[in-house]
Structures are given as C-alpha cells and as structure tokens.
C-alpha cells in the first residue's frame, strides 16, 4: 500500500506530517524522521478502527 505523505515545517519549527488520503490523520515531531515515525503509528491506529487494547483494571 502506498500513501501520499506531506511533511512541512510550521512557524514553531516543528515538522508536521499528514497523510493526504486520510484527512485528520497527522503527527508532529522535532525532526522530520520523528514526525514520520509518529505518523506511521497514527495511521496504524486509524486503519485498525481507532481501537486500542485495554488492560483490565486490578
């Protein structure tokens, strides 16, 4: 699967990575690599239906 990714640097100096095909899915980082790594995690979460495993309360 290929996803178009846009990486820009904002006025604060942070890198912002967004996935063009998935509006609302994005991530920021101090470096381009950090933003892209975080975006991969956000995409994985989105594609899994936005659900995370919950641990049972003790």
N, C-alpha and C positions, 0 to 999 in steps of 0.2 A: 504494500500500500504506500502510495506517495501522497504527502500532504504539503501544500504550499505554506511555507512559514515566512513571516515577515519579522525582521528584527530591526528596531530603531532605538536610538538613544534619546531619552527625554531631557528636558531642561535641567533636571536634578542630577543628570549624569548616569542614571540607571539605564540598563538595557531592558527593552520591552519586547518580548517575543509573542506573537499571536499566530493562530492557525486560521488561515483565510477561509477554509471550508467549515469551520466550527465557530460561529460568532459567540463571543463571550468566553472563549477558552484562551487564556493567555497567562503569562508569567513574567516576573521581573527578576533581575539579578544585578549584582555589581559588575559582572563581566558578561560578555555575550555567551560564553560557554555555560555559565550558571543559569542564565535566563533560558537557554535551550534545554538544559537538563530539567529544570523545573517545568517547562512546557511539556516535555515528554511525560512527566508524572501527571500533569493536569489532563493531557489527552487520554492517558490510560484510564484515569478515574472517570472521565466523561464517557468513554467508549464502553466501560463496564456498567454504565447506567447510573453513575454517581453514587454508588453504594460502597461502603467500607464495612469490613467485618467488625462487629462489635464484640468486645470481650465481656463475658458475664461478670456481673458485679459480685464481689465477695461478701 
